[in-house]
């Protein structure tokens, strides 16, 4: 494949900087002193070359790059009033973060590639985005939290192009969505000279140590440091775990105290008198009083009936949907019994654990738009019902403010970098087959402002386009108000062969001959899956580009078959990519196709269903989208739909919890099945996050470990401190 040459003004400061081994002394030598950087940031930032002017015009609180006047150098200042600094006798500096990669063949292990490249100090990445030290908090040398204040500072800035990456229906052979997302951004930023930001979800430690491995991309298209990306990062998932379990403790404690105290005793403990004998309501209690229609603000003025209504939540234990969470695959915690200690006075009930990324708090983080919005969403999360059928919220329990305090740092996206030095924002990580499977709204909004007009923000939607991209459009875009110009569908020849009826793939066994030799007929049969995803995604009004993630065994005839099927199904373009083996260079053609698709986009965004439709009508619209002929509701599902409608939640979008391995509810039904009846066994609600989620067939919210988990390969070099074996 012929690739265009990079721009003539391509920065070469870090040309061929890939390091064959990350030396401890090299890491120390590159570590910047944050205080020195902060002190010198404004005065010593160097202007970019005149031949590559920035397209971004910052307002008063960000770096302002003024165009040069005749006979005068460009001015760098830190306020809305452009001030001419004393002339600096320093040469102009090009983009300092772009690096060339020396690729090896065969492609080494992901962790070996990641360890071979010394990450640039994150302050350099922030610098190239135009962020000053006041706009981020450092988390070590290679990560930083970007503060939401950037949105206020750039509110007048025009957004860049918005691109979402989905895929065909996943198979055990893998499609490489994350790798394609990273490779595309490396191509746009490092080869096509575009401002670009990658927006990704934070990986869960469950899959990382389980069967799937990490989610930093792969080969020469990765986010680094890869080990930090895949493990604790900046602690967001730990904050979610703590907040979720605080809520769980609050629920059971409240039931315990209500069962053992009178109305008066309960009220006196909730509103105790101070040393002067005065009592007051905590601020969060005023929210419950408002909900109850009680306007009094003095505890002493409540009538006995108002005292009872305020103090006694009367939670129905059978209705509790809130479960505890942990970020580990542990099948033996799916169902547990709590309250068996003698101090709990016989308050035994069954509950269980979900994985942390399936928590509603994770969904709230991904869909929130500000700190104030997150506070409201966390406060209105419903944990169950009272015995009279009224929904009980976090604010009823008095814990909404405390949850927000635990999440106050997690709301800020984490800035990282790709192997080729382009910026990445990592934020939130909801599961796509259970929750909505997309990174956060705030990360996308910040990124779109930072890249500005003509720049690109590329975000990934989880699993196949029927799950991740559908939820991106119908849930995320509804709440964000953002409109994508292009949707990418990633496909591989091998996975299409499986959808065409190829032999079963068994982990640990060599691939069948059909997957490593030419079989055009099998590819063409499997393209029915790709075609269905293209037509579905096109229905939203966006241009669709197919990224054919090439493997060494793929033939020209097979790739032509995919290209022809893609165009026949309505794709804007279909491009072969080799970014896994070549980094951004292998995705340049994809980058050009995406640029053309974005520039030619004219249709408005069209949602799959109106919010005013009933819960059942919305479910049935999505089922038809999958190819189902109808929907079958269990008695439990019917009961829940009736209850949520009565409680006033029927106007929320729908988030289907369905297997990712098929358009249908049966994982073994490959291709594009039709005529099946979609079974809805239960319907639940994430009121704080803002969606209703029907459970299709059997869905587990706590994965289990396989016989041989990924953790067998993961270890540490005790001499260098490097992580080994991550994938």
C-alpha positions as CSV (number, residue, x, y, z in Angstrom):
1,X,0.0,0.0,0.0
2,X,1.4,3.3,-1.0
3,X,1.3,5.9,1.7
4,X,1.6,9.7,1.3
5,X,4.7,11.3,2.6
6,X,4.4,13.2,5.9
7,X,4.0,17.0,5.6
8,X,7.2,18.8,4.8
9,X,7.1,20.7,8.1
10,X,6.8,17.5,10.0
11,X,8.6,17.9,13.4
12,X,11.6,15.8,13.6
13,X,12.8,16.6,17.1
14,X,12.1,13.1,18.2
15,X,12.7,11.3,15.0
16,X,13.4,7.6,15.4
17,X,13.3,8.0,19.2
18,X,12.1,4.5,20.0
19,X,14.2,3.1,22.7
20,X,15.1,-0.6,22.5
21,X,15.1,-0.7,26.3
22,X,13.7,1.7,28.8
23,X,16.7,2.4,31.0
24,X,16.1,3.4,34.6
25,X,18.6,6.3,34.1
26,X,16.8,7.4,31.0
27,X,13.5,7.6,32.9
28,X,15.2,9.6,35.7
29,X,16.8,11.9,33.1
30,X,13.5,12.7,31.4
31,X,11.6,13.4,34.7
32,X,10.6,17.1,34.8
33,X,10.4,19.1,38.0
34,X,6.7,20.3,38.1
35,X,7.5,23.4,40.1
36,X,10.1,24.6,37.7
37,X,7.8,24.0,34.8
38,X,5.0,25.9,36.5
39,X,7.2,28.8,37.2
40,X,8.6,29.1,33.7
41,X,5.6,28.0,31.7
42,X,4.3,31.3,30.6
43,X,7.6,33.0,29.8
44,X,9.4,30.2,28.1
45,X,6.8,28.6,25.9
46,X,8.1,28.7,22.4
47,X,6.0,29.6,19.4
48,X,5.3,26.9,16.8
49,X,6.6,27.3,13.2
50,X,4.9,29.9,11.1
51,X,4.5,27.2,8.4
52,X,2.2,25.3,10.7
53,X,-0.1,27.8,12.4
54,X,-2.4,26.6,15.1
55,X,-6.0,26.4,14.2
56,X,-7.0,26.9,17.9
57,X,-7.7,30.4,19.2
58,X,-7.7,30.3,23.0
59,X,-9.5,32.8,25.2
60,X,-8.2,34.7,28.2
61,X,-7.3,31.8,30.6
62,X,-5.6,29.5,28.1
63,X,-2.4,30.0,26.1
64,X,-3.1,32.7,23.5
65,X,-1.2,32.3,20.2
66,X,-1.5,35.6,18.2
67,X,-0.7,35.6,14.5
68,X,2.5,37.4,13.8
69,X,2.4,40.9,12.5
70,X,4.8,41.9,9.7
71,X,8.3,42.2,11.0
72,X,7.5,40.8,14.4
73,X,7.6,37.4,15.9
74,X,4.5,35.7,17.2
75,X,3.5,36.8,20.6
76,X,2.9,34.3,23.5
77,X,0.9,35.6,26.4
78,X,-1.4,34.5,29.2
79,X,-4.3,36.9,29.2
80,X,-6.9,38.2,26.8
81,X,-4.8,41.3,26.3
82,X,-1.9,40.3,24.1
83,X,1.4,41.5,25.7
84,X,4.7,41.5,23.8
85,X,7.3,39.8,25.9
86,X,11.0,40.7,25.7
87,X,12.6,39.1,22.7
88,X,13.8,35.5,23.3
89,X,17.0,34.5,21.6
90,X,15.8,31.0,21.2
91,X,14.9,29.1,18.0
92,X,11.3,28.2,17.2
93,X,10.4,24.7,18.4
94,X,8.2,22.4,16.5
95,X,5.7,20.0,18.0
96,X,7.8,18.3,20.7
97,X,5.6,15.3,21.3
98,X,5.5,13.5,17.9
99,X,7.9,10.7,17.5
100,X,8.7,8.2,14.7
101,X,8.6,4.5,15.5
102,X,11.1,2.0,14.3
103,X,8.8,-1.0,13.8
104,X,10.0,-4.6,14.0
105,X,8.7,-7.7,12.2
106,X,7.3,-9.9,13.4
107,X,5.5,-7.5,15.8
108,X,6.8,-8.0,19.4
109,X,4.5,-8.5,22.3
110,X,2.4,-5.5,23.3
111,X,4.1,-5.0,26.6
112,X,7.5,-5.2,25.1
113,X,6.7,-2.5,22.6
114,X,5.2,-0.4,25.3
115,X,8.2,-0.8,27.5
116,X,10.6,0.1,24.6
117,X,9.3,3.6,24.3
118,X,10.0,6.1,27.0
119,X,6.8,8.2,27.5
120,X,7.2,12.0,27.2
121,X,6.5,14.0,30.4
122,X,2.8,14.6,30.4
123,X,3.4,18.3,30.7
124,X,4.8,18.2,27.1
125,X,1.6,16.6,25.9
126,X,-0.5,19.2,27.8
127,X,1.7,22.0,26.3
128,X,1.0,20.9,22.7
129,X,-2.7,20.8,23.5
130,X,-2.5,24.4,24.8
131,X,-3.1,23.5,28.4
132,X,-1.4,25.5,31.1
133,X,-0.5,24.1,34.6
134,X,-3.6,25.7,36.0
135,X,-5.7,23.4,33.8
136,X,-4.5,20.0,35.1
137,X,-3.2,18.2,38.1
138,X,-0.2,15.9,37.7
139,X,-0.4,12.3,38.7
140,X,3.2,11.3,38.5
141,X,5.3,12.1,35.4
142,X,3.1,10.5,32.7
143,X,-0.5,11.2,33.7
144,X,-2.5,14.3,34.6
145,X,-6.1,15.0,35.4
146,X,-7.5,17.7,33.1
147,X,-9.8,20.0,35.1
148,X,-13.4,20.7,33.9
149,X,-12.6,24.5,34.1
150,X,-11.1,24.1,30.6
151,X,-14.7,23.9,29.3
152,X,-15.5,27.3,30.8
153,X,-12.4,28.8,29.4
154,X,-13.0,27.4,25.9
155,X,-16.8,27.8,25.8
156,X,-16.6,30.1,22.7
157,X,-14.3,27.8,20.9
158,X,-15.7,25.9,17.9
159,X,-15.8,22.1,18.2
160,X,-13.7,19.9,16.0
161,X,-15.0,16.8,14.1
162,X,-16.5,14.0,16.2
163,X,-15.8,10.4,15.2
164,X,-17.1,7.2,16.8
165,X,-15.4,3.8,16.3
166,X,-17.6,0.7,16.5
167,X,-17.2,-2.8,15.1
168,X,-18.8,-5.8,13.6
169,X,-20.3,-8.3,16.1
170,X,-17.3,-9.5,18.2
171,X,-15.9,-13.0,17.9
172,X,-13.1,-14.8,19.8
173,X,-10.8,-13.8,17.0
174,X,-11.0,-10.1,17.9
175,X,-11.6,-7.1,15.7
176,X,-9.2,-4.6,17.1
177,X,-11.4,-1.6,17.8
178,X,-9.2,0.0,20.4
179,X,-6.1,-0.6,18.3
180,X,-7.8,1.0,15.3
181,X,-8.9,3.9,17.4
182,X,-5.4,4.6,18.5
183,X,-3.8,3.9,15.1
184,X,-6.2,6.3,13.4
185,X,-5.4,9.1,15.9
186,X,-1.7,8.4,15.4
187,X,-2.2,8.7,11.6
188,X,-4.2,12.0,12.0
189,X,-1.8,13.6,14.4
190,X,1.7,12.2,13.5
191,X,1.3,11.9,9.7
192,X,-1.5,14.1,8.5
193,X,-0.6,17.1,10.8
194,X,-4.1,17.4,12.3
195,X,-5.0,18.3,15.9
196,X,-6.4,15.1,17.3
197,X,-7.4,13.7,20.7
198,X,-8.2,10.0,21.4
199,X,-11.0,9.4,23.9
200,X,-11.0,6.0,25.5
201,X,-12.6,4.1,28.4
202,X,-10.6,3.1,31.4
203,X,-10.1,-0.7,31.4
204,X,-11.5,-2.8,34.2
205,X,-9.1,-5.0,36.1
206,X,-11.5,-7.9,35.8
207,X,-10.9,-8.5,32.1
208,X,-7.2,-7.4,32.4
209,X,-6.5,-10.2,34.8
210,X,-9.2,-12.5,33.4
211,X,-9.6,-13.6,29.8
212,X,-9.6,-10.5,27.6
213,X,-6.5,-8.7,28.7
214,X,-6.1,-4.9,28.7
215,X,-7.6,-2.3,26.4
216,X,-4.7,0.0,25.6
217,X,-4.6,-1.0,21.9
218,X,-2.0,-3.3,20.5
219,X,1.1,-3.6,18.5
220,X,2.4,-0.2,17.4
221,X,-0.9,1.5,18.1
222,X,-1.1,1.7,21.9
223,X,-1.6,4.1,24.8
224,X,1.4,4.4,27.1
225,X,2.4,3.8,29.8
226,X,0.5,0.6,29.0
227,X,0.8,-0.9,32.5
228,X,-0.5,2.2,34.2
229,X,-3.4,2.5,31.7
230,X,-4.5,-1.0,32.3
231,X,-4.1,-1.1,36.1
232,X,-4.9,1.6,38.7
233,X,-4.5,4.6,36.4
234,X,-5.6,7.6,38.6
235,X,-7.9,5.6,40.9
236,X,-11.3,6.4,39.3
237,X,-12.6,2.8,39.4
238,X,-11.5,2.5,43.1
239,X,-13.4,5.7,43.8
240,X,-16.5,4.2,42.2
241,X,-16.1,1.0,44.2
242,X,-15.8,3.0,47.4
243,X,-18.9,5.1,46.6
244,X,-21.0,2.2,45.5
245,X,-20.2,0.2,48.7
246,X,-20.9,3.2,50.9
247,X,-24.3,3.3,49.4
248,X,-24.8,-0.5,50.0
249,X,-23.7,0.0,53.7
250,X,-26.1,2.9,54.0
251,X,-29.1,0.8,52.8
252,X,-28.6,-2.1,55.1
253,X,-27.8,0.1,58.1
254,X,-30.9,2.2,57.6
255,X,-33.1,-0.9,57.4
256,X,-31.4,-2.2,60.6
257,X,-32.0,1.1,62.6
258,X,-35.6,1.5,61.4
259,X,-36.4,-2.1,62.5
260,X,-35.0,-1.5,66.0
261,X,-36.2,2.0,66.8
262,X,-39.5,4.0,67.3
263,X,-40.3,6.9,65.0
264,X,-39.4,9.4,67.8
265,X,-36.1,7.7,68.6
266,X,-35.2,7.5,65.0
267,X,-36.0,11.1,64.4
268,X,-34.0,12.2,67.4
269,X,-30.9,10.4,66.2
270,X,-31.3,11.7,62.7
271,X,-31.6,15.3,64.0
272,X,-29.8,15.4,67.3
273,X,-29.7,18.5,69.5
274,X,-26.4,20.3,69.8
275,X,-24.9,21.6,73.0
276,X,-27.3,24.5,73.1
277,X,-30.3,22.2,72.7
278,X,-30.9,23.3,69.1
279,X,-31.7,20.8,66.2
280,X,-31.3,21.3,62.5
281,X,-31.7,19.4,59.3
282,X,-28.6,18.5,57.3
283,X,-28.7,20.1,53.8
284,X,-29.3,16.7,52.2
285,X,-32.4,16.2,54.5
286,X,-34.0,19.2,53.0
287,X,-34.1,17.4,49.6
288,X,-36.2,14.6,51.2
289,X,-38.5,17.1,52.9
290,X,-39.1,18.8,49.5
291,X,-39.8,15.4,47.9
292,X,-42.4,14.7,50.7
293,X,-44.0,18.2,50.1
294,X,-42.9,19.4,53.6
295,X,-41.8,23.1,53.5
296,X,-40.7,23.3,57.2
297,X,-37.0,23.8,57.9
298,X,-37.1,23.5,61.7
299,X,-37.1,20.0,63.1
300,X,-39.2,21.0,66.1
301,X,-42.1,22.1,63.9
302,X,-42.8,18.7,62.3
303,X,-46.0,17.0,63.3
304,X,-45.9,13.3,64.4
305,X,-47.1,12.2,61.0
306,X,-44.4,14.3,59.3
307,X,-41.8,12.9,61.6
308,X,-42.8,9.4,60.6
309,X,-42.8,10.1,56.9
310,X,-39.4,11.9,57.1
311,X,-37.6,9.4,59.3
312,X,-39.0,6.1,58.2
313,X,-38.0,5.1,54.6
314,X,-39.6,1.7,55.1
315,X,-37.5,0.1,52.5
316,X,-38.8,-3.2,51.1
317,X,-35.8,-5.6,51.2
318,X,-37.3,-7.6,48.3
319,X,-37.2,-4.5,46.0
320,X,-33.5,-3.6,46.6
321,X,-31.6,-3.6,43.3
322,X,-28.4,-2.0,44.7
323,X,-25.6,-4.5,45.0
324,X,-22.0,-4.3,46.2
325,X,-19.2,-4.2,43.7
326,X,-15.5,-5.0,43.2
327,X,-13.2,-4.7,40.2
328,X,-12.3,-8.4,40.0
329,X,-13.9,-11.3,38.2
330,X,-15.2,-13.4,41.1
331,X,-18.1,-15.7,40.2
332,X,-18.6,-16.9,43.8
333,X,-19.8,-13.4,44.8
334,X,-22.7,-13.4,42.3
335,X,-25.0,-14.4,45.1
336,X,-24.2,-14.0,48.8
337,X,-26.1,-13.9,52.1
338,X,-25.5,-10.9,54.4
339,X,-26.5,-10.1,58.0
340,X,-25.5,-13.4,59.5
341,X,-23.6,-11.9,62.5
342,X,-25.3,-12.0,65.9
343,X,-25.3,-8.2,66.1
344,X,-27.5,-7.9,63.1
345,X,-30.4,-9.5,65.0
346,X,-31.5,-11.9,62.3
347,X,-31.6,-9.3,59.4
348,X,-30.4,-11.9,56.9
349,X,-31.0,-11.3,53.2
350,X,-29.7,-12.4,49.8
351,X,-27.7,-10.0,47.7
352,X,-24.6,-10.2,45.5
353,X,-21.7,-8.4,43.9
354,X,-21.4,-6.9,40.5
355,X,-18.1,-5.9,38.8
356,X,-17.3,-2.2,39.5
357,X,-17.6,-1.1,35.9
358,X,-21.3,-2.3,35.9
359,X,-22.1,0.0,38.8
360,X,-24.7,2.8,38.1
361,X,-22.1,5.2,39.6
362,X,-19.8,4.3,36.6
363,X,-22.7,5.1,34.2
364,X,-23.3,8.4,36.0
365,X,-19.6,9.3,35.6
366,X,-19.7,8.6,31.9
367,X,-23.0,10.6,31.3
368,X,-22.5,13.5,33.6
369,X,-21.8,17.0,32.2
370,X,-20.5,18.9,35.2
371,X,-19.9,18.5,39.0
372,X,-23.3,20.0,39.8
373,X,-24.9,17.6,37.3
374,X,-23.1,14.6,38.9
375,X,-24.3,15.6,42.3
376,X,-27.9,15.6,41.1
377,X,-27.5,12.3,39.3
378,X,-25.9,10.6,42.2
379,X,-28.6,11.9,44.6
380,X,-31.5,10.6,42.5
381,X,-30.1,7.1,42.0
382,X,-32.9,4.7,43.0
383,X,-31.9,1.7,45.2
384,X,-35.3,0.1,45.6
385,X,-38.8,0.9,46.7
386,X,-40.6,1.5,50.0
387,X,-43.3,-1.0,51.0
388,X,-45.9,1.4,49.6
389,X,-44.1,1.4,46.2
390,X,-42.4,4.7,46.3
391,X,-38.8,4.9,44.8
392,X,-36.1,5.3,47.5
393,X,-33.1,7.4,46.4
394,X,-29.5,8.1,47.6
395,X,-30.7,11.5,48.8
396,X,-33.5,9.8,50.8
397,X,-30.7,7.9,52.5
398,X,-28.8,11.1,53.1
399,X,-25.7,9.8,51.2
400,X,-25.8,11.7,47.8
401,X,-23.4,14.4,49.0
402,X,-20.9,12.0,50.4
403,X,-21.0,10.0,47.2
404,X,-20.1,13.1,45.3
405,X,-17.2,13.9,47.6
406,X,-15.8,10.4,46.9
407,X,-16.2,11.1,43.2
408,X,-14.9,14.7,43.1
409,X,-11.5,13.8,41.5
410,X,-12.9,11.0,39.4
411,X,-14.9,13.5,37.3
412,X,-11.8,14.9,35.7
413,X,-10.5,13.0,32.6
414,X,-7.0,11.6,32.6
415,X,-4.5,12.8,30.0
416,X,-2.1,10.2,28.5
417,X,-0.3,9.7,25.2
418,X,0.0,7.2,22.3
419,X,3.3,5.6,21.2
420,X,3.6,8.3,18.6
421,X,3.0,11.1,21.0
422,X,-0.6,12.1,20.2
423,X,-2.8,13.0,23.2
424,X,-5.3,10.7,24.8
425,X,-8.1,11.4,27.3
426,X,-9.1,8.3,29.4
427,X,-12.3,8.5,31.3
428,X,-15.0,6.2,32.7
429,X,-15.4,2.6,31.6
430,X,-18.9,1.3,31.7
431,X,-19.5,-2.2,30.3
432,X,-21.2,-2.2,26.9
433,X,-23.2,-5.3,27.2
434,X,-24.7,-4.2,30.6
435,X,-24.3,-0.4,30.7
436,X,-23.9,2.0,27.7
437,X,-20.2,1.2,27.0
438,X,-18.8,4.6,26.1
439,X,-16.2,6.9,27.6
440,X,-17.4,10.1,29.2
441,X,-19.2,13.1,27.8
442,X,-17.0,15.6,29.6
443,X,-13.8,14.0,28.1
444,X,-15.3,14.3,24.6
445,X,-16.5,17.9,25.2
446,X,-13.1,19.0,26.5
447,X,-11.3,17.3,23.6
448,X,-13.6,18.8,20.9
449,X,-12.8,22.3,22.3
450,X,-9.1,21.6,22.5
451,X,-8.7,20.4,18.9
452,X,-11.0,23.2,17.6
453,X,-12.3,23.7,14.1
454,X,-10.7,21.2,11.7
455,X,-9.4,19.0,14.5
456,X,-10.6,15.5,15.3
457,X,-11.8,13.7,18.4
458,X,-12.0,10.0,18.0
459,X,-13.9,8.0,20.6
460,X,-14.6,4.3,20.9
461,X,-17.9,2.6,21.5
462,X,-17.8,-0.9,23.2
463,X,-18.4,-4.2,21.4
464,X,-20.4,-4.4,18.1
465,X,-22.1,-1.4,16.6
466,X,-25.5,-2.9,17.5
467,X,-24.6,-2.4,21.2
468,X,-21.9,0.3,21.6
469,X,-22.7,2.6,18.7
470,X,-26.5,2.4,19.2
471,X,-26.0,3.4,22.9
472,X,-23.5,6.1,21.8
473,X,-26.2,7.6,19.5
474,X,-29.4,7.1,21.5
475,X,-28.1,7.7,25.0
476,X,-24.7,9.5,25.0
477,X,-25.5,11.9,22.2
478,X,-28.9,12.7,23.6
479,X,-27.4,13.8,26.9
480,X,-24.3,15.5,25.5
481,X,-26.0,17.3,22.5
482,X,-22.9,16.4,20.5
483,X,-23.3,15.2,16.8
484,X,-20.8,12.8,15.2
485,X,-19.8,13.4,11.6
486,X,-18.4,9.9,11.0
487,X,-18.8,6.4,12.4
488,X,-16.2,3.7,11.8
489,X,-16.9,0.0,11.7
490,X,-13.9,-2.2,12.3
491,X,-13.8,-5.6,10.7
492,X,-11.4,-8.4,10.1
493,X,-11.3,-11.0,7.4
494,X,-11.0,-13.8,10.1
495,X,-14.0,-12.6,12.1
496,X,-16.1,-12.2,8.9
497,X,-15.3,-15.8,8.0
498,X,-16.6,-16.9,11.4
499,X,-19.9,-15.0,10.7
500,X,-20.0,-16.7,7.4
501,X,-20.1,-20.1,9.0
502,X,-16.5,-20.8,9.7
503,X,-15.4,-23.5,12.1
504,X,-15.6,-23.0,15.9
505,X,-12.6,-21.3,17.5
506,X,-11.3,-22.9,20.7
507,X,-9.0,-20.9,22.9
508,X,-5.5,-22.4,23.1
509,X,-5.9,-24.5,19.9
510,X,-4.4,-23.5,16.5
511,X,-6.7,-21.7,14.1
512,X,-8.5,-23.8,11.5
513,X,-7.1,-23.8,8.0
514,X,-10.2,-21.7,6.9
515,X,-9.0,-18.7,8.9
516,X,-5.4,-18.6,7.6
517,X,-5.9,-19.4,3.9
518,X,-8.0,-17.7,1.2
519,X,-11.7,-18.4,1.2
520,X,-13.5,-15.6,-0.6
521,X,-16.9,-17.4,-0.4
522,X,-16.7,-17.6,3.4
523,X,-15.8,-13.9,3.6
524,X,-18.7,-12.9,1.3
525,X,-21.1,-15.0,3.4
526,X,-19.9,-13.3,6.6
527,X,-20.2,-9.8,5.1
528,X,-24.0,-10.0,5.8
529,X,-23.0,-9.1,9.4
530,X,-21.0,-6.1,8.3
531,X,-23.7,-5.0,5.9
532,X,-26.3,-5.0,8.7
533,X,-24.1,-2.9,10.9
534,X,-23.5,-0.4,8.1
535,X,-27.2,0.0,7.3
536,X,-28.1,0.3,11.0
537,X,-25.4,3.0,11.6
538,X,-26.3,4.8,8.4
539,X,-29.8,5.2,9.7
540,X,-28.5,7.8,12.2
541,X,-27.6,10.0,9.4
542,X,-23.8,9.8,9.7
543,X,-21.2,8.7,7.1
544,X,-19.8,5.2,7.7
545,X,-16.2,4.3,7.0
546,X,-15.2,0.6,7.2
547,X,-11.7,-0.1,8.6
548,X,-10.5,-3.5,7.4
549,X,-8.0,-4.5,10.1
550,X,-5.5,-6.5,8.0
551,X,-3.7,-9.6,9.1
552,X,-0.7,-11.2,7.3
553,X,-2.8,-14.1,6.0
554,X,-5.5,-11.9,4.4
555,X,-5.5,-11.9,0.6
556,X,-6.3,-9.1,-1.9
557,X,-9.3,-11.0,-3.2
558,X,-10.7,-11.3,0.3
559,X,-10.2,-7.6,1.1
560,X,-11.8,-6.7,-2.3
561,X,-14.8,-8.8,-1.3
562,X,-15.1,-6.8,2.0
563,X,-14.7,-3.5,0.2
564,X,-17.4,-4.4,-2.4
565,X,-19.8,-5.5,0.2
566,X,-19.2,-2.4,2.3
567,X,-19.9,0.0,-0.6
568,X,-23.0,-2.0,-1.6
569,X,-24.3,-1.7,1.9
570,X,-24.0,2.1,1.9
571,X,-20.6,2.8,3.4
572,X,-18.9,6.1,2.5
573,X,-15.6,4.3,2.1
574,X,-13.8,1.0,3.1
575,X,-10.1,1.1,3.8
576,X,-7.4,-1.5,4.6
577,X,-5.3,-0.7,7.6
578,X,-2.1,-2.1,9.0
579,X,-1.7,0.1,12.1
580,X,-1.0,-2.9,14.4
581,X,2.2,-3.6,12.5
582,X,3.1,-0.1,11.4
583,X,1.5,2.4,13.8
584,X,0.0,5.5,12.4
585,X,1.7,5.0,9.1
586,X,-0.6,2.0,8.6
587,X,-3.7,4.0,9.1
588,X,-3.0,7.1,6.9
589,X,-5.5,6.1,4.2
590,X,-8.1,5.5,6.9
591,X,-7.3,9.0,8.3
592,X,-7.8,10.5,4.8
593,X,-11.1,8.7,4.4
594,X,-12.4,9.8,7.8
595,X,-11.4,13.4,7.0
596,X,-13.3,13.3,3.7
597,X,-16.3,11.7,5.4
598,X,-16.4,14.4,8.1
599,X,-16.0,17.2,5.7
600,X,-18.9,15.9,3.5
601,X,-21.3,15.2,6.3
602,X,-24.6,17.1,5.9
603,X,-27.4,15.1,7.4
604,X,-28.8,15.8,10.9
605,X,-28.5,13.2,13.6
606,X,-31.5,11.0,13.7
607,X,-32.3,8.9,16.8
608,X,-33.8,5.4,16.7
609,X,-36.8,6.3,18.8
610,X,-38.4,9.4,20.4
611,X,-38.2,9.6,24.2
612,X,-42.0,10.2,24.4
613,X,-42.6,6.6,23.2
614,X,-43.6,4.1,25.9
615,X,-41.0,1.8,27.4
616,X,-42.3,-1.1,25.3
617,X,-42.3,0.9,22.1
618,X,-38.7,1.8,22.6
619,X,-37.6,-1.7,23.4
620,X,-39.4,-3.0,20.3
621,X,-37.7,-0.3,18.1
622,X,-34.3,-1.6,19.2
623,X,-35.4,-5.2,18.8
624,X,-36.4,-4.5,15.2
625,X,-33.0,-2.7,14.8
626,X,-31.4,-6.1,15.7
627,X,-33.5,-8.0,13.2
628,X,-36.1,-9.5,15.6
629,X,-39.6,-10.2,14.5
630,X,-41.0,-9.4,18.0
631,X,-40.4,-9.2,21.7
632,X,-41.5,-11.5,24.5
633,X,-41.8,-10.1,28.1
634,X,-41.6,-12.2,31.2
635,X,-44.1,-11.6,34.0
636,X,-41.3,-9.9,36.0
637,X,-40.5,-7.6,33.1
638,X,-44.2,-6.7,32.7
639,X,-44.4,-5.9,36.4
640,X,-41.3,-3.7,36.3
641,X,-42.4,-1.8,33.2
642,X,-45.7,-1.0,34.8
643,X,-44.0,0.2,38.0
644,X,-41.4,2.4,36.2
645,X,-44.2,3.9,34.1
646,X,-46.3,4.6,37.2
647,X,-43.2,6.2,38.9
648,X,-42.7,8.6,36.0
649,X,-39.6,7.1,34.4
650,X,-41.0,6.0,31.1
651,X,-39.4,8.9,29.2
652,X,-35.9,7.7,29.7
653,X,-33.8,6.1,26.9
654,X,-33.3,2.4,26.7
655,X,-30.0,0.6,27.4
656,X,-30.3,-3.0,26.4
657,X,-28.3,-5.6,28.4
658,X,-27.7,-8.2,25.7
659,X,-25.0,-10.6,24.6
660,X,-22.3,-8.9,22.5
661,X,-21.7,-12.0,20.4
662,X,-24.9,-11.9,18.2
663,X,-27.5,-9.5,17.0
664,X,-29.9,-11.9,18.8
665,X,-30.0,-13.1,22.4
666,X,-28.2,-16.4,21.4
667,X,-24.4,-16.0,21.2
668,X,-24.1,-18.8,18.7
669,X,-26.3,-17.1,16.1
670,X,-23.7,-15.5,13.9
671,X,-24.1,-13.4,10.8
672,X,-27.3,-11.3,10.7
673,X,-30.1,-13.5,12.0
674,X,-33.7,-12.4,11.5
675,X,-37.1,-13.6,12.6
676,X,-36.2,-14.4,16.2
677,X,-38.2,-13.3,19.2
678,X,-36.2,-11.2,21.7
679,X,-36.9,-12.4,25.3
680,X,-37.0,-9.7,28.0
681,X,-36.6,-11.5,31.3
682,X,-36.4,-8.4,33.5
683,X,-36.3,-4.6,33.3
684,X,-34.3,-2.5,35.7
685,X,-33.6,1.2,35.9
686,X,-30.5,3.4,36.4
687,X,-32.4,6.6,37.2
688,X,-29.4,8.6,38.3
689,X,-27.5,7.7,35.1
690,X,-30.7,8.3,33.1
691,X,-31.8,5.1,31.4
692,X,-34.0,2.0,31.6
693,X,-32.1,-1.3,31.0
694,X,-34.0,-4.4,29.9
695,X,-32.2,-7.7,30.5
696,X,-32.2,-9.8,27.4
697,X,-31.9,-13.5,28.1
698,X,-29.3,-14.5,30.7
699,X,-26.9,-11.7,31.4
700,X,-24.3,-11.7,34.2
701,X,-23.1,-8.5,35.9
702,X,-20.2,-10.3,37.5
703,X,-17.9,-12.2,35.1
704,X,-16.0,-15.3,36.1
705,X,-12.4,-16.3,35.6
706,X,-11.4,-18.9,33.0
707,X,-9.3,-22.0,33.8
708,X,-6.2,-20.1,32.8
709,X,-6.6,-16.4,33.4
710,X,-4.4,-13.7,32.0
711,X,-2.8,-13.3,35.5
712,X,-0.6,-16.4,34.8
713,X,1.5,-14.3,32.5
714,X,1.6,-11.1,34.6
715,X,4.6,-10.5,36.8
716,X,7.2,-7.8,37.6
717,X,10.9,-7.5,37.0
718,X,12.2,-6.9,40.5
719,X,15.4,-5.3,39.2
720,X,13.8,-2.7,37.0
721,X,10.3,-2.5,38.4
722,X,8.8,-3.1,34.9
723,X,5.5,-5.0,34.6
724,X,5.8,-8.1,32.3
725,X,3.1,-10.1,30.6
726,X,0.3,-7.6,30.2
727,X,-1.6,-7.8,26.9
